[in-house]
């Protein structure tokens, strides 16, 4: 899954959300990859109606980060958040939902 991390269509939230939920206990990295796809889609495409959901996905990624021993080629959670702030720091509608 990691090698195809950038290939997931984050617009497919109706299937990615339950898949991430099902994977998170045994495969936290896979769940994180799917949630990041949805976060990236919402922010990259300025889907403001999804910002609340994207913020929830980000919080879920944060809680899973401790269970991930090796992020491999993916950025660790703190680096991912820093990249989001750099790229999407002006999207206040999203950041007001982030705890």
PDB file as gemmi writes it, atoms N, CA and C in Angstrom:
CRYST1    1.000    1.000    1.000  90.00  90.00  90.00 P 1                      
ATOM      1  N   UNK A   1       0.826  -1.196   0.000  1.00  0.00           N  
ATOM      2  CA  UNK A   1       0.000   0.000   0.000  1.00  0.00           C  
ATOM      3  C   UNK A   1       0.863   1.250   0.000  1.00  0.00           C  
ATOM      4  N   UNK A   2       1.958   1.229   0.743  1.00  0.00           N  
ATOM      5  CA  UNK A   2       2.815   2.404   0.852  1.00  0.00           C  
ATOM      6  C   UNK A   2       3.344   2.851  -0.507  1.00  0.00           C  
ATOM      7  N   UNK A   3       3.709   1.896  -1.334  1.00  0.00           N  
ATOM      8  CA  UNK A   3       4.264   2.246  -2.645  1.00  0.00           C  
ATOM      9  C   UNK A   3       3.233   2.913  -3.557  1.00  0.00           C  
ATOM     10  N   UNK A   4       1.953   2.801  -3.215  1.00  0.00           N  
ATOM     11  CA  UNK A   4       0.883   3.419  -4.009  1.00  0.00           C  
ATOM     12  C   UNK A   4       0.185   4.535  -3.240  1.00  0.00           C  
ATOM     13  N   UNK A   5       0.860   5.092  -2.253  1.00  0.00           N  
ATOM     14  CA  UNK A   5       0.244   6.085  -1.378  1.00  0.00           C  
ATOM     15  C   UNK A   5      -0.348   7.260  -2.150  1.00  0.00           C  
ATOM     16  N   UNK A   6       0.316   7.732  -3.180  1.00  0.00           N  
ATOM     17  CA  UNK A   6      -0.176   8.880  -3.927  1.00  0.00           C  
ATOM     18  C   UNK A   6      -1.230   8.555  -4.967  1.00  0.00           C  
ATOM     19  N   UNK A   7      -1.569   7.293  -5.114  1.00  0.00           N  
ATOM     20  CA  UNK A   7      -2.502   6.877  -6.158  1.00  0.00           C  
ATOM     21  C   UNK A   7      -3.960   6.844  -5.695  1.00  0.00           C  
ATOM     22  N   UNK A   8      -4.200   6.993  -4.397  1.00  0.00           N  
ATOM     23  CA  UNK A   8      -5.569   6.911  -3.892  1.00  0.00           C  
ATOM     24  C   UNK A   8      -6.331   8.178  -4.218  1.00  0.00           C  
ATOM     25  N   UNK A   9      -7.568   8.022  -4.673  1.00  0.00           N  
ATOM     26  CA  UNK A   9      -8.439   9.145  -5.002  1.00  0.00           C  
ATOM     27  C   UNK A   9      -9.168   9.584  -3.733  1.00  0.00           C  
ATOM     28  N   UNK A  10      -8.701  10.671  -3.151  1.00  0.00           N  
ATOM     29  CA  UNK A  10      -9.281  11.185  -1.914  1.00  0.00           C  
ATOM     30  C   UNK A  10     -10.711  11.642  -2.034  1.00  0.00           C  
ATOM     31  N   UNK A  11     -11.217  11.733  -3.234  1.00  0.00           N  
ATOM     32  CA  UNK A  11     -12.619  12.096  -3.447  1.00  0.00           C  
ATOM     33  C   UNK A  11     -13.548  10.913  -3.165  1.00  0.00           C  
ATOM     34  N   UNK A  12     -12.990   9.734  -3.024  1.00  0.00           N  
ATOM     35  CA  UNK A  12     -13.781   8.522  -2.809  1.00  0.00           C  
ATOM     36  C   UNK A  12     -13.998   8.264  -1.310  1.00  0.00           C  
ATOM     37  N   UNK A  13     -14.377   9.313  -0.591  1.00  0.00           N  
ATOM     38  CA  UNK A  13     -14.512   9.227   0.857  1.00  0.00           C  
ATOM     39  C   UNK A  13     -15.518   8.173   1.307  1.00  0.00           C  
ATOM     40  N   UNK A  14     -16.511   7.900   0.464  1.00  0.00           N  
ATOM     41  CA  UNK A  14     -17.548   6.936   0.852  1.00  0.00           C  
ATOM     42  C   UNK A  14     -16.994   5.522   0.973  1.00  0.00           C  
ATOM     43  N   UNK A  15     -15.899   5.237   0.292  1.00  0.00           N  
ATOM     44  CA  UNK A  15     -15.265   3.926   0.438  1.00  0.00           C  
ATOM     45  C   UNK A  15     -13.963   4.010   1.241  1.00  0.00           C  
ATOM     46  N   UNK A  16     -13.252   5.130   1.166  1.00  0.00           N  
ATOM     47  CA  UNK A  16     -11.985   5.236   1.886  1.00  0.00           C  
ATOM     48  C   UNK A  16     -12.171   5.348   3.399  1.00  0.00           C  
ATOM     49  N   UNK A  17     -13.209   6.041   3.834  1.00  0.00           N  
ATOM     50  CA  UNK A  17     -13.428   6.193   5.276  1.00  0.00           C  
ATOM     51  C   UNK A  17     -13.680   4.849   5.956  1.00  0.00           C  
ATOM     52  N   UNK A  18     -14.627   4.029   5.464  1.00  0.00           N  
ATOM     53  CA  UNK A  18     -14.808   2.726   6.126  1.00  0.00           C  
ATOM     54  C   UNK A  18     -13.602   1.809   5.971  1.00  0.00           C  
ATOM     55  N   UNK A  19     -12.882   1.923   4.867  1.00  0.00           N  
ATOM     56  CA  UNK A  19     -11.676   1.108   4.696  1.00  0.00           C  
ATOM     57  C   UNK A  19     -10.626   1.503   5.727  1.00  0.00           C  
ATOM     58  N   UNK A  20     -10.422   2.799   5.930  1.00  0.00           N  
ATOM     59  CA  UNK A  20      -9.457   3.272   6.931  1.00  0.00           C  
ATOM     60  C   UNK A  20      -9.875   2.825   8.328  1.00  0.00           C  
ATOM     61  N   UNK A  21     -11.168   2.918   8.614  1.00  0.00           N  
ATOM     62  CA  UNK A  21     -11.663   2.477   9.925  1.00  0.00           C  
ATOM     63  C   UNK A  21     -11.378   0.993  10.144  1.00  0.00           C  
ATOM     64  N   UNK A  22     -11.560   0.201   9.115  1.00  0.00           N  
ATOM     65  CA  UNK A  22     -11.346  -1.246   9.229  1.00  0.00           C  
ATOM     66  C   UNK A  22      -9.865  -1.588   9.368  1.00  0.00           C  
ATOM     67  N   UNK A  23      -9.001  -0.785   8.777  1.00  0.00           N  
ATOM     68  CA  UNK A  23      -7.562  -1.070   8.783  1.00  0.00           C  
ATOM     69  C   UNK A  23      -6.823  -0.557  10.010  1.00  0.00           C  
ATOM     70  N   UNK A  24      -7.368   0.434  10.676  1.00  0.00           N  
ATOM     71  CA  UNK A  24      -6.566   1.155  11.667  1.00  0.00           C  
ATOM     72  C   UNK A  24      -6.018   0.299  12.810  1.00  0.00           C  
ATOM     73  N   UNK A  25      -6.738  -0.694  13.278  1.00  0.00           N  
ATOM     74  CA  UNK A  25      -6.267  -1.488  14.423  1.00  0.00           C  
ATOM     75  C   UNK A  25      -5.050  -2.341  14.072  1.00  0.00           C  
ATOM     76  N   UNK A  26      -5.068  -2.962  12.919  1.00  0.00           N  
ATOM     77  CA  UNK A  26      -3.976  -3.876  12.552  1.00  0.00           C  
ATOM     78  C   UNK A  26      -2.975  -3.277  11.576  1.00  0.00           C  
ATOM     79  N   UNK A  27      -3.413  -2.259  10.848  1.00  0.00           N  
ATOM     80  CA  UNK A  27      -2.561  -1.647   9.816  1.00  0.00           C  
ATOM     81  C   UNK A  27      -2.664  -0.119   9.892  1.00  0.00           C  
ATOM     82  N   UNK A  28      -2.120   0.476  10.946  1.00  0.00           N  
ATOM     83  CA  UNK A  28      -2.277   1.925  11.116  1.00  0.00           C  
ATOM     84  C   UNK A  28      -1.651   2.752   9.999  1.00  0.00           C  
ATOM     85  N   UNK A  29      -0.570   2.273   9.395  1.00  0.00           N  
ATOM     86  CA  UNK A  29       0.035   3.019   8.293  1.00  0.00           C  
ATOM     87  C   UNK A  29      -0.902   3.044   7.087  1.00  0.00           C  
ATOM     88  N   UNK A  30      -1.512   1.926   6.778  1.00  0.00           N  
ATOM     89  CA  UNK A  30      -2.458   1.871   5.656  1.00  0.00           C  
ATOM     90  C   UNK A  30      -3.648   2.800   5.909  1.00  0.00           C  
ATOM     91  N   UNK A  31      -4.156   2.798   7.134  1.00  0.00           N  
ATOM     92  CA  UNK A  31      -5.269   3.681   7.477  1.00  0.00           C  
ATOM     93  C   UNK A  31      -4.853   5.144   7.340  1.00  0.00           C  
ATOM     94  N   UNK A  32      -3.635   5.443   7.745  1.00  0.00           N  
ATOM     95  CA  UNK A  32      -3.117   6.808   7.637  1.00  0.00           C  
ATOM     96  C   UNK A  32      -3.003   7.233   6.175  1.00  0.00           C  
ATOM     97  N   UNK A  33      -2.541   6.344   5.331  1.00  0.00           N  
ATOM     98  CA  UNK A  33      -2.415   6.652   3.904  1.00  0.00           C  
ATOM     99  C   UNK A  33      -3.773   7.017   3.317  1.00  0.00           C  
ATOM    100  N   UNK A  34      -4.792   6.250   3.645  1.00  0.00           N  
ATOM    101  CA  UNK A  34      -6.132   6.529   3.112  1.00  0.00           C  
ATOM    102  C   UNK A  34      -6.674   7.847   3.654  1.00  0.00           C  
ATOM    103  N   UNK A  35      -6.468   8.092   4.935  1.00  0.00           N  
ATOM    104  CA  UNK A  35      -6.959   9.348   5.516  1.00  0.00           C  
ATOM    105  C   UNK A  35      -6.206  10.549   4.950  1.00  0.00           C  
ATOM    106  N   UNK A  36      -4.910  10.403   4.748  1.00  0.00           N  
ATOM    107  CA  UNK A  36      -4.153  11.510   4.147  1.00  0.00           C  
ATOM    108  C   UNK A  36      -4.633  11.799   2.736  1.00  0.00           C  
ATOM    109  N   UNK A  37      -5.029  10.785   2.001  1.00  0.00           N  
ATOM    110  CA  UNK A  37      -5.555  11.007   0.644  1.00  0.00           C  
ATOM    111  C   UNK A  37      -6.797  11.883   0.705  1.00  0.00           C  
ATOM    112  N   UNK A  38      -7.661  11.634   1.678  1.00  0.00           N  
ATOM    113  CA  UNK A  38      -8.880  12.439   1.806  1.00  0.00           C  
ATOM    114  C   UNK A  38      -8.564  13.853   2.276  1.00  0.00           C  
ATOM    115  N   UNK A  39      -7.614  13.990   3.199  1.00  0.00           N  
ATOM    116  CA  UNK A  39      -7.199  15.317   3.666  1.00  0.00           C  
ATOM    117  C   UNK A  39      -6.619  16.121   2.507  1.00  0.00           C  
ATOM    118  N   UNK A  40      -5.687  15.508   1.788  1.00  0.00           N  
ATOM    119  CA  UNK A  40      -5.039  16.193   0.666  1.00  0.00           C  
ATOM    120  C   UNK A  40      -6.046  16.596  -0.400  1.00  0.00           C  
ATOM    121  N   UNK A  41      -6.980  15.716  -0.702  1.00  0.00           N  
ATOM    122  CA  UNK A  41      -7.983  16.047  -1.714  1.00  0.00           C  
ATOM    123  C   UNK A  41      -8.791  17.266  -1.281  1.00  0.00           C  
ATOM    124  N   UNK A  42      -9.269  17.251  -0.047  1.00  0.00           N  
ATOM    125  CA  UNK A  42     -10.095  18.354   0.440  1.00  0.00           C  
ATOM    126  C   UNK A  42      -9.340  19.674   0.389  1.00  0.00           C  
ATOM    127  N   UNK A  43      -8.089  19.676   0.825  1.00  0.00           N  
ATOM    128  CA  UNK A  43      -7.321  20.916   0.866  1.00  0.00           C  
ATOM    129  C   UNK A  43      -6.824  21.336  -0.515  1.00  0.00           C  
ATOM    130  N   UNK A  44      -6.309  20.399  -1.278  1.00  0.00           N  
ATOM    131  CA  UNK A  44      -5.792  20.736  -2.609  1.00  0.00           C  
ATOM    132  C   UNK A  44      -6.886  21.264  -3.535  1.00  0.00           C  
ATOM    133  N   UNK A  45      -8.108  20.807  -3.321  1.00  0.00           N  
ATOM    134  CA  UNK A  45      -9.221  21.212  -4.181  1.00  0.00           C  
ATOM    135  C   UNK A  45     -10.158  22.209  -3.515  1.00  0.00           C  
ATOM    136  N   UNK A  46      -9.739  22.753  -2.369  1.00  0.00           N  
ATOM    137  CA  UNK A  46     -10.506  23.767  -1.631  1.00  0.00           C  
ATOM    138  C   UNK A  46     -11.963  23.346  -1.423  1.00  0.00           C  
ATOM    139  N   UNK A  47     -12.143  22.102  -1.008  1.00  0.00           N  
ATOM    140  CA  UNK A  47     -13.489  21.569  -0.727  1.00  0.00           C  
ATOM    141  C   UNK A  47     -13.850  21.938   0.704  1.00  0.00           C  
ATOM    142  N   UNK A  48     -14.261  23.183   0.903  1.00  0.00           N  
ATOM    143  CA  UNK A  48     -14.496  23.704   2.255  1.00  0.00           C  
ATOM    144  C   UNK A  48     -15.576  22.933   3.004  1.00  0.00           C  
ATOM    145  N   UNK A  49     -16.506  22.324   2.286  1.00  0.00           N  
ATOM    146  CA  UNK A  49     -17.539  21.544   2.973  1.00  0.00           C  
ATOM    147  C   UNK A  49     -16.962  20.275   3.592  1.00  0.00           C  
ATOM    148  N   UNK A  50     -15.756  19.900   3.214  1.00  0.00           N  
ATOM    149  CA  UNK A  50     -15.113  18.703   3.758  1.00  0.00           C  
ATOM    150  C   UNK A  50     -14.035  19.024   4.798  1.00  0.00           C  
ATOM    151  N   UNK A  51     -13.813  20.289   5.076  1.00  0.00           N  
ATOM    152  CA  UNK A  51     -12.746  20.653   6.005  1.00  0.00           C  
ATOM    153  C   UNK A  51     -12.952  20.052   7.393  1.00  0.00           C  
ATOM    154  N   UNK A  52     -14.180  20.027   7.871  1.00  0.00           N  
ATOM    155  CA  UNK A  52     -14.457  19.452   9.186  1.00  0.00           C  
ATOM    156  C   UNK A  52     -14.067  17.978   9.209  1.00  0.00           C  
ATOM    157  N   UNK A  53     -14.413  17.266   8.140  1.00  0.00           N  
ATOM    158  CA  UNK A  53     -14.069  15.851   8.034  1.00  0.00           C  
ATOM    159  C   UNK A  53     -12.556  15.664   7.907  1.00  0.00           C  
ATOM    160  N   UNK A  54     -11.928  16.528   7.125  1.00  0.00           N  
ATOM    161  CA  UNK A  54     -10.474  16.449   6.949  1.00  0.00           C  
ATOM    162  C   UNK A  54      -9.761  16.681   8.278  1.00  0.00           C  
ATOM    163  N   UNK A  55     -10.258  17.609   9.070  1.00  0.00           N  
ATOM    164  CA  UNK A  55      -9.670  17.862  10.391  1.00  0.00           C  
ATOM    165  C   UNK A  55      -9.834  16.640  11.288  1.00  0.00           C  
ATOM    166  N   UNK A  56     -10.974  15.980  11.205  1.00  0.00           N  
ATOM    167  CA  UNK A  56     -11.185  14.756  11.976  1.00  0.00           C  
ATOM    168  C   UNK A  56     -10.215  13.666  11.520  1.00  0.00           C  
ATOM    169  N   UNK A  57     -10.039  13.543  10.214  1.00  0.00           N  
ATOM    170  CA  UNK A  57      -9.084  12.563   9.683  1.00  0.00           C  
ATOM    171  C   UNK A  57      -7.664  12.874  10.173  1.00  0.00           C  
ATOM    172  N   UNK A  58      -7.319  14.139  10.224  1.00  0.00           N  
ATOM    173  CA  UNK A  58      -5.988  14.521  10.700  1.00  0.00           C  
ATOM    174  C   UNK A  58      -5.812  14.131  12.166  1.00  0.00           C  
ATOM    175  N   UNK A  59      -6.837  14.339  12.979  1.00  0.00           N  
ATOM    176  CA  UNK A  59      -6.782  13.941  14.389  1.00  0.00           C  
ATOM    177  C   UNK A  59      -6.649  12.429  14.509  1.00  0.00           C  
ATOM    178  N   UNK A  60      -7.336  11.699  13.653  1.00  0.00           N  
ATOM    179  CA  UNK A  60      -7.232  10.239  13.667  1.00  0.00           C  
ATOM    180  C   UNK A  60      -5.823   9.801  13.262  1.00  0.00           C  
ATOM    181  N   UNK A  61      -5.232  10.494  12.299  1.00  0.00           N  
ATOM    182  CA  UNK A  61      -3.852  10.193  11.903  1.00  0.00           C  
ATOM    183  C   UNK A  61      -2.898  10.455  13.062  1.00  0.00           C  
ATOM    184  N   UNK A  62      -3.136  11.517  13.794  1.00  0.00           N  
ATOM    185  CA  UNK A  62      -2.279  11.828  14.936  1.00  0.00           C  
ATOM    186  C   UNK A  62      -2.356  10.720  15.982  1.00  0.00           C  
ATOM    187  N   UNK A  63      -3.553  10.229  16.248  1.00  0.00           N  
ATOM    188  CA  UNK A  63      -3.684   9.179  17.256  1.00  0.00           C  
ATOM    189  C   UNK A  63      -3.061   7.862  16.790  1.00  0.00           C  
ATOM    190  N   UNK A  64      -3.028   7.628  15.483  1.00  0.00           N  
ATOM    191  CA  UNK A  64      -2.419   6.406  14.953  1.00  0.00           C  
ATOM    192  C   UNK A  64      -0.895   6.498  14.863  1.00  0.00           C  
ATOM    193  N   UNK A  65      -0.367   7.695  14.830  1.00  0.00           N  
ATOM    194  CA  UNK A  65       1.068   7.894  14.604  1.00  0.00           C  
ATOM    195  C   UNK A  65       1.931   7.138  15.616  1.00  0.00           C  
ATOM    196  N   UNK A  66       1.497   7.073  16.856  1.00  0.00           N  
ATOM    197  CA  UNK A  66       2.277   6.389  17.885  1.00  0.00           C  
ATOM    198  C   UNK A  66       2.375   4.886  17.621  1.00  0.00           C  
ATOM    199  N   UNK A  67       1.402   4.336  16.900  1.00  0.00           N  
ATOM    200  CA  UNK A  67       1.385   2.904  16.614  1.00  0.00           C  
ATOM    201  C   UNK A  67       2.193   2.548  15.368  1.00  0.00           C  
ATOM    202  N   UNK A  68       2.669   3.547  14.647  1.00  0.00           N  
ATOM    203  CA  UNK A  68       3.418   3.304  13.419  1.00  0.00           C  
ATOM    204  C   UNK A  68       4.906   3.325  13.749  1.00  0.00           C  
ATOM    205  N   UNK A  69       5.526   2.174  13.617  1.00  0.00           N  
ATOM    206  CA  UNK A  69       6.946   2.032  13.938  1.00  0.00           C  
ATOM    207  C   UNK A  69       7.810   2.661  12.849  1.00  0.00           C  
ATOM    208  N   UNK A  70       7.434   2.457  11.591  1.00  0.00           N  
ATOM    209  CA  UNK A  70       8.238   2.932  10.463  1.00  0.00           C  
ATOM    210  C   UNK A  70       7.319   3.522   9.402  1.00  0.00           C  
ATOM    211  N   UNK A  71       7.448   4.804   9.149  1.00  0.00           N  
ATOM    212  CA  UNK A  71       6.644   5.468   8.127  1.00  0.00           C  
ATOM    213  C   UNK A  71       7.181   5.203   6.727  1.00  0.00           C  
ATOM    214  N   UNK A  72       8.333   4.564   6.643  1.00  0.00           N  
ATOM    215  CA  UNK A  72       8.915   4.289   5.333  1.00  0.00           C  
ATOM    216  C   UNK A  72       9.178   5.572   4.585  1.00  0.00           C  
ATOM    217  N   UNK A  73       8.726   5.644   3.352  1.00  0.00           N  
ATOM    218  CA  UNK A  73       8.932   6.820   2.511  1.00  0.00           C  
ATOM    219  C   UNK A  73       7.963   7.953   2.839  1.00  0.00           C  
ATOM    220  N   UNK A  74       6.957   7.672   3.642  1.00  0.00           N  
ATOM    221  CA  UNK A  74       5.984   8.702   4.004  1.00  0.00           C  
ATOM    222  C   UNK A  74       6.543   9.617   5.083  1.00  0.00           C  
ATOM    223  N   UNK A  75       6.112  10.847   5.064  1.00  0.00           N  
ATOM    224  CA  UNK A  75       6.517  11.786   6.111  1.00  0.00           C  
ATOM    225  C   UNK A  75       5.874  11.373   7.430  1.00  0.00           C  
ATOM    226  N   UNK A  76       6.619  11.416   8.520  1.00  0.00           N  
ATOM    227  CA  UNK A  76       6.016  11.183   9.836  1.00  0.00           C  
ATOM    228  C   UNK A  76       4.928  12.232  10.094  1.00  0.00           C  
ATOM    229  N   UNK A  77       4.087  11.978  11.062  1.00  0.00           N  
ATOM    230  CA  UNK A  77       2.913  12.828  11.268  1.00  0.00           C  
ATOM    231  C   UNK A  77       3.271  14.306  11.447  1.00  0.00           C  
ATOM    232  N   UNK A  78       4.217  14.604  12.320  1.00  0.00           N  
ATOM    233  CA  UNK A  78       4.554  16.013  12.560  1.00  0.00           C  
ATOM    234  C   UNK A  78       5.058  16.701  11.292  1.00  0.00           C  
ATOM    235  N   UNK A  79       5.838  16.004  10.493  1.00  0.00           N  
ATOM    236  CA  UNK A  79       6.328  16.571   9.236  1.00  0.00           C  
ATOM    237  C   UNK A  79       5.182  16.761   8.248  1.00  0.00           C  
ATOM    238  N   UNK A  80       4.234  15.822   8.239  1.00  0.00           N  
ATOM    239  CA  UNK A  80       3.062  15.947   7.360  1.00  0.00           C  
ATOM    240  C   UNK A  80       2.248  17.187   7.741  1.00  0.00           C  
ATOM    241  N   UNK A  81       2.025  17.376   9.032  1.00  0.00           N  
ATOM    242  CA  UNK A  81       1.269  18.541   9.496  1.00  0.00           C  
ATOM    243  C   UNK A  81       2.015  19.828   9.146  1.00  0.00           C  
ATOM    244  N   UNK A  82       3.318  19.829   9.314  1.00  0.00           N  
ATOM    245  CA  UNK A  82       4.114  21.016   8.963  1.00  0.00           C  
ATOM    246  C   UNK A  82       3.989  21.329   7.475  1.00  0.00           C  
ATOM    247  N   UNK A  83       3.991  20.303   6.637  1.00  0.00           N  
ATOM    248  CA  UNK A  83       3.831  20.500   5.194  1.00  0.00           C  
ATOM    249  C   UNK A  83       2.442  21.041   4.873  1.00  0.00           C  
ATOM    250  N   UNK A  84       1.431  20.534   5.578  1.00  0.00           N  
ATOM    251  CA  UNK A  84       0.067  21.055   5.376  1.00  0.00           C  
ATOM    252  C   UNK A  84       0.005  22.531   5.745  1.00  0.00           C  
ATOM    253  N   UNK A  85       0.613  22.897   6.862  1.00  0.00           N  
ATOM    254  CA  UNK A  85       0.604  24.303   7.291  1.00  0.00           C  
ATOM    255  C   UNK A  85       1.319  25.187   6.288  1.00  0.00           C  
ATOM    256  N   UNK A  86       2.412  24.676   5.736  1.00  0.00           N  
ATOM    257  CA  UNK A  86       3.153  25.444   4.750  1.00  0.00           C  
ATOM    258  C   UNK A  86       2.343  25.647   3.471  1.00  0.00           C  
ATOM    259  N   UNK A  87       1.707  24.598   3.022  1.00  0.00           N  
ATOM    260  CA  UNK A  87       0.975  24.643   1.753  1.00  0.00           C  
ATOM    261  C   UNK A  87      -0.425  25.245   1.889  1.00  0.00           C  
ATOM    262  N   UNK A  88      -1.077  24.984   3.031  1.00  0.00           N  
ATOM    263  CA  UNK A  88      -2.489  25.371   3.190  1.00  0.00           C  
ATOM    264  C   UNK A  88      -2.730  26.220   4.434  1.00  0.00           C  
ATOM    265  N   UNK A  89      -1.716  26.916   4.874  1.00  0.00           N  
ATOM    266  CA  UNK A  89      -1.825  27.699   6.102  1.00  0.00           C  
ATOM    267  C   UNK A  89      -2.886  28.772   6.083  1.00  0.00           C  
ATOM    268  N   UNK A  90      -3.265  29.229   4.916  1.00  0.00           N  
ATOM    269  CA  UNK A  90      -4.257  30.302   4.805  1.00  0.00           C  
ATOM    270  C   UNK A  90      -5.692  29.787   4.753  1.00  0.00           C  
ATOM    271  N   UNK A  91      -5.872  28.486   4.790  1.00  0.00           N  
ATOM    272  CA  UNK A  91      -7.222  27.907   4.753  1.00  0.00           C  
ATOM    273  C   UNK A  91      -7.776  27.839   6.177  1.00  0.00           C  
ATOM    274  N   UNK A  92      -8.167  29.013   6.673  1.00  0.00           N  
ATOM    275  CA  UNK A  92      -8.622  29.144   8.058  1.00  0.00           C  
ATOM    276  C   UNK A  92      -9.819  28.254   8.343  1.00  0.00           C  
ATOM    277  N   UNK A  93     -10.655  28.038   7.348  1.00  0.00           N  
ATOM    278  CA  UNK A  93     -11.819  27.174   7.534  1.00  0.00           C  
ATOM    279  C   UNK A  93     -11.445  25.768   7.933  1.00  0.00           C  
ATOM    280  N   UNK A  94     -10.299  25.309   7.470  1.00  0.00           N  
ATOM    281  CA  UNK A  94      -9.802  23.999   7.859  1.00  0.00           C  
ATOM    282  C   UNK A  94      -9.159  24.063   9.238  1.00  0.00           C  
ATOM    283  N   UNK A  95      -8.247  25.017   9.428  1.00  0.00           N  
ATOM    284  CA  UNK A  95      -7.461  25.059  10.660  1.00  0.00           C  
ATOM    285  C   UNK A  95      -8.303  25.364  11.888  1.00  0.00           C  
ATOM    286  N   UNK A  96      -9.446  26.016  11.710  1.00  0.00           N  
ATOM    287  CA  UNK A  96     -10.285  26.261  12.893  1.00  0.00           C  
ATOM    288  C   UNK A  96     -10.903  24.967  13.411  1.00  0.00           C  
ATOM    289  N   UNK A  97     -10.958  23.932  12.586  1.00  0.00           N  
ATOM    290  CA  UNK A  97     -11.477  22.637  13.019  1.00  0.00           C  
ATOM    291  C   UNK A  97     -10.394  21.742  13.608  1.00  0.00           C  
ATOM    292  N   UNK A  98      -9.141  22.080  13.371  1.00  0.00           N  
ATOM    293  CA  UNK A  98      -8.021  21.276  13.880  1.00  0.00           C  
ATOM    294  C   UNK A  98      -7.800  21.628  15.341  1.00  0.00           C  
ATOM    295  N   UNK A  99      -7.704  20.610  16.173  1.00  0.00           N  
ATOM    296  CA  UNK A  99      -7.514  20.856  17.619  1.00  0.00           C  
ATOM    297  C   UNK A  99      -6.127  21.323  17.898  1.00  0.00           C  
TER     298      UNK A  99                                                      
END                                                                             
